[in-house]
Amino acid sequence: TGGSSLPKDDIERMMREAEQYAEEDHKRREAAETRNQAEQLVHQTERLLADTDDGAVPAETRSEVAGALDDLRARLAETPENPAQAAQHTTVLRQAVERTTAAAQRVGTAMYARAKERQEDVPGSAGGRTDATQPGEGQDGAREEDVVDAEVVDDEPGSDEPKGGPASGG
């Protein structure tokens, strides 16, 4: 069934072409993935800033994130003209993504610290517990019994047989 196979020289030519363009394909894929990551980060960071209360994040941190976000948007708007510029652009874009990610993480850290301060300021909070009982205690403070997992075993002789007696061999 050799009628559907390619000639050996065509196979060798295709292999050489695949090897020749493999690095270029890798660079294109890396550029596309970096661009997608940058676009996704812009969207997420914009939502983070929009959803964050101004009082929860210091103005300095907020402006740092906004600046990093503006820089990332500017890098996304740039279009390289040739493959050499494309590789350099991918590197610059990746650096802008890293700066924006680091700045956005500081927003999260500031929000966490603010929430922790608010929790500590609430009178009567016992480490986040709203009642005075300890784990394992009921409402009246008495210890709950330990739960035991058990299996019922029937020791009667002949209990293996189905009801109605032994099966007939008929």
N, C-alpha and C positions, 0 to 999 in steps of 0.2 A: 504493500500500500504506500508506495513512495510517490504517488501522483500528487499528493497534497503538501509535501514537504518542500521547503525552500532550498535552493542550491546552496552549497557550502560557502561560496564566496559572498553571497548575500547575507548570510548569517554572520560571517566575520565582519563585513562592512557595518552591519547594524550594531554589533558589539563595540566596534571602535567608536561609532557615533555616540552610543550611550555613555561610554567612558569619557569621551570628549566633552559632553554637555552635562555630565553629572555634577561637577562643581558649580557650574552656572545655575543649574536647576536648584541646587542646595541654597545658593545665595538668594535666589528669587523667593524660595519658600521661607527662608529666614526673614527676609524683608517683609513679606506678607504677614507672617505671624507677629512680627514686632509691631507693624502698623495696626493690626487687629487688637493687639494687647493695649496699645496706646489709645485707640478709640474707645475701647471698653473702659479704660481707666479714666478718661475724660468724663464719660457718662457717670460712672460711679462716684467720682470726686465731686462733680457738680451736684449730684443728689445728696451727698454727704453734707456739703456746705448749705444746701437749701433746707435740709431737714434738721440741721443743728441749731439749737438756740444760741443766740449771740452771747448770752451770759455764760454759757457752758464752756466756751473756747476763748482763750485770750485773743485780743485783737491782733497781737503780733503773730500768733500762730495762724490765725485766719488769713492775714495778708500774705504770709509766707506761702500758704497753700494756693492762694489765688494767683500769686506770681508764678509759682511752679506750673500751675494749670495753664496760665496764659502762654508760658514758654512752650509747653507741650503742644498746645493748639497751633502755635506758630510753626513748630517743627512738622506737624502733620500737614500744614498747608503748603510746605515746600515740596517741589517736585524735582527730583534729580534728572539731569539731561542725558547722562550716559552711565554705563555699568560701573565705572570707577567711582563716580559720584554717588551712585546708588548704594554701594557698600559703605562709603563714608557716612551717607545719610542714615543708614540703618544703625550705625554705631552711635551717632548723635541722638537719634530718636530713642534708642535704648537708654542712653544716659538721662535723657529728659524723663523717661518713664520711671527710672530709679529715683530721681529727685522728687518727682510728684508723689510716688508711693511713700517715700520716707516722710514727706511733709504731711500726707494724709494720715499716716500712722500716728503722727504727733497730735492730730485732731482727736483720734480715738483715745489716745492716752489722756489727753486733757478732759475728755468727756467722762472717762472712767474715774479719774481723780475727783472730778466735780460730783459725780454720783456717790462716791464713797464719802466725801465730805458731808453731803446732804443726809446720808444714812446715819452717820455718826452724830449729826446735829439733832436727830429725832429723839425726843425723850422717851425712855421706856423701851428702847429697842435693845434686845438682848442678843447681840450678834446676829441680827436678822430674824430672830424668832419673835412672834407676836404674842405667844402665850408663855406661861411660866413653867409648863411641864417639860420634862426631859424626854428624849426619845425613848420609847418603850414604856412610857407611863400613860395611864388612862386620864380621863378628865378630872378624876378626884385625886390624882397623884399616886394611886396605887400601881404597883408593877403589874403589867399584863403578863399572863402566863405564857410560857414558851410554847410554841406550836410544834407538835410532833407529827411528822409525816409517817403514816403506817400503812401496811397492806393486810387485808383480811385473808387468812388462810383457812380453808375448810379441810379438817383432818378426818372426816368421816370416810370409812372404807366404801369403795364403789362410787365415790363422788366424781370420778373421772368420766363415768359413763353418762350419756345423755339420759334425760328423764324418759321413762318408758321402758327401761331395762336394756340389756345388751342388744346390740344390733344383730339381726338375724343374717346368716350368711347366704340365704336363699337363692 
